[in-house]
Amino acid sequence: MSLPKFIVGMIFALAIVVGWSYFDGASLGTIIMRAVICAVIIQLGYFLLVFAMVARNRPMPADRAREADRGIKVAEGEKLTARRGSVR
């Protein structure tokens, strides 16, 4: 999930909590407390989701990472080298 989508969803969820609290007859302090608790829970969930996505990916050797970035296929054991000034 991208950050802009997350922010829009979070604002929408907080608006629902604030609206529900207002129509429930809660005081201003209770409304603010519920909104802050909801925001913290949503932020914690987003952090855990991103952390899980990062933890799930295995580290790559530097050559494989460069290969993936460039779209170059390299045989197993072959090293990528940069030759400056070479015409080959």
C-alpha positions as CSV (number, residue, x, y, z in Angstrom):
1,M,0.0,0.0,0.0
2,S,1.4,3.4,-0.9
3,L,1.7,6.2,1.6
4,P,-0.9,8.5,0.0
5,K,-3.5,5.7,0.0
6,F,-2.7,5.0,3.7
7,I,-3.1,8.6,4.7
8,V,-6.4,8.9,2.9
9,G,-7.6,5.7,4.5
10,M,-6.4,6.8,7.9
11,I,-8.2,10.2,7.7
12,F,-11.4,8.4,6.6
13,A,-11.2,6.0,9.5
14,L,-10.5,8.8,12.0
15,A,-13.4,10.8,10.6
16,I,-15.7,7.8,11.2
17,V,-14.4,7.5,14.8
18,V,-14.9,11.2,15.4
19,G,-18.4,11.2,13.8
20,W,-19.4,8.1,15.8
21,S,-18.2,9.6,19.0
22,Y,-20.0,12.9,18.3
23,F,-23.3,11.2,17.6
24,D,-22.8,9.0,20.6
25,G,-22.8,12.1,22.7
26,A,-19.2,11.8,23.9
27,S,-17.4,14.8,25.4
28,L,-14.8,16.7,23.4
29,G,-12.0,15.1,25.5
30,T,-13.4,11.6,24.8
31,I,-13.6,12.3,21.1
32,I,-10.0,13.5,21.0
33,M,-8.9,10.5,23.1
34,R,-10.7,8.0,20.8
35,A,-9.2,9.7,17.7
36,V,-5.7,9.6,19.1
37,I,-6.0,5.9,20.2
38,C,-7.4,5.0,16.7
39,A,-4.5,6.9,15.0
40,V,-1.9,5.1,17.1
41,I,-3.4,1.7,16.4
42,I,-3.6,2.4,12.7
43,Q,0.1,3.7,12.6
44,L,1.2,0.6,14.6
45,G,-0.6,-1.6,12.1
46,Y,1.0,0.1,9.1
47,F,4.5,-0.1,10.7
48,L,4.1,-3.8,11.4
49,L,2.9,-4.4,7.8
50,V,5.9,-2.6,6.3
51,F,8.2,-4.3,8.8
52,A,6.8,-7.7,7.8
53,M,7.2,-6.9,4.1
54,V,10.9,-5.9,4.7
55,A,11.6,-8.9,6.9
56,R,10.1,-11.3,4.4
57,N,12.6,-10.3,1.6
58,R,15.9,-12.1,1.8
59,P,19.1,-10.1,1.3
60,M,20.7,-10.3,-2.1
61,P,24.3,-10.2,-3.1
62,A,25.4,-6.9,-4.6
63,D,25.8,-8.4,-8.1
64,R,22.3,-9.9,-8.0
65,A,20.9,-6.6,-6.9
66,R,22.6,-4.7,-9.7
67,E,21.4,-7.4,-12.2
68,A,17.8,-7.0,-11.0
69,D,18.0,-3.2,-11.2
70,R,19.4,-3.3,-14.8
71,G,17.4,-6.2,-16.1
72,I,20.6,-8.0,-17.1
73,K,20.7,-11.8,-16.9
74,V,24.0,-13.1,-15.4
75,A,25.0,-16.7,-15.2
76,E,25.5,-18.2,-11.7
77,G,29.0,-17.5,-10.5
78,E,29.7,-14.8,-13.2
79,K,30.6,-11.4,-11.9
80,L,29.5,-8.0,-13.2
81,T,32.4,-5.7,-13.9
82,A,32.6,-2.2,-15.1
83,R,35.2,-1.5,-17.8
84,R,35.8,2.1,-18.3
85,G,37.2,3.2,-21.6
86,S,36.6,-0.3,-23.2
87,V,35.0,-0.5,-26.6
88,R,33.7,-4.0,-26.0
